[in-house]
Amino acid sequence: MPSKNVAIGGISTECSSYSPLYQKESDFTSLDGEALLDLIDFPFNEYDLVAYPIFFNKSVPGGPIEGEYFEQIKDKFIEQLKQIDNLDGVLLLMHGAMLVNGIDDPEGEWISSVRKAVGKDCIISVSFDLHGQITNKIIENIDAFTAFRTAPHIDVIDTYRRASIILARALKDNYRPCVVWSPIPLLVSGEMSSTFMEPCYSIYQSLELYDQEPNILDSNLMIGYVWADTKRATAAAVVTCTNQNSGAVVCKNIANQYWDCRKNLKSDMKTGGIKDAINWLGGDFSIIADSGDNPTAGGVGDRADILKEVLESEIKDTLFAGIASKSAYDELKQGKKFNLGGSFGGGGPSLELLAESVYFENKCAVVKVKNSTIIISSIRRPFHNMADFTKLKIDLKDFKLLIVKSGYLSPELQELLAPSFMVLSDGAVNQDLKSIENINRNKKIYPFQDFSDFTPQVSNGLILIN
């Protein structure tokens, strides 16, 4: 039997409609060639498949993507796709929460363009973040779907493999899977739906059991992305199957499970305002999460609200990790005086500060101000892993308080087992959901509106499935 050909690539980011910071080409990094194959880490050759890596572009989440860049990179992907002869399958690595002004459904546009380029016989398998959005346009143009099952995300590579193996088996055994979905009028933050705590822990554990049922290949619960004020913003159940009616049953079960527990969706740590967090502090090493300005969720990462309060409260041995400011970084290259806060457009107070000491490492300035150490990054980035600190020659044991721009804590910070508090701070990803602007979302979606009448409807993207 001759080998079959598959193409690999895609684009991934989250876009907050509340962020002033548009994403452009320079915000994205690109993987291609062997590096992309190494990321997928799947033995396509064992299924008599020849893999052609195109490119996978990914960015730190932010604001909307510039329309010109989106069109250019989409056209570039399609052009390279068309250069592959006799294409039998496509593996698309996506996120699901892109936002492009003037385009209602960017992922749908990307995927439908791929479908048009490869034709109706080519099998398209996609991988999404569980915080992505689903539409009929996406579903009608794909044959297989997988999404992350952990938040915080520790199963990214496993999810790529799930999408790969469905594609590989379908091509090897000459069958065509299908995808059905059911929107769920429920939209909360990832912090309120962590898969490491109830009720979502049990729901996500049950997905593997659904996969064992006849005709079911992969079951998914999409939480959606709450900080995109768009019509397509919703949670969803999505099932890859070999029989649409079987898939519809599982979709309805997942949708009802999630809907029934909606009022139990809460943050996985103590929450409150900045002053609440300061009053909460005890004598042990503690972590405060500045959730509203979290760059990994779409925040700008440049706000100094909490820094201002901590400096005024004269709290000792505090590490801020970190605040993004190219202008402050450059000022510190010239002298000890610098201004910090809102330099990328994220808002909040602007502080005029004097550095007692400063050193530069890994595109960051590590500054001592009063009793606090501040990591000032010249680019938007998170500080969620222990390596982020060791590369800056910082030992967390030297501090009593760590403040990170984060929602739920990363797995490595969770492993510190420190008392933690999530501040419901201002920013582009404000966790106080009822206070954020809500213009374009469907007007009947929990918790923006409270209601109880919901009956799941399942679709294959074209028609409803009983």
Order of alpha helices (4+ residues) and beta strands (2+ residues): beta-beta-alpha-beta-alpha-beta-alpha-beta-alpha-beta-alpha-beta-alpha-beta-beta-alpha-beta-alpha-beta-alpha-beta-alpha-beta-beta-beta-beta-beta-alpha-beta-alpha-beta-beta-beta
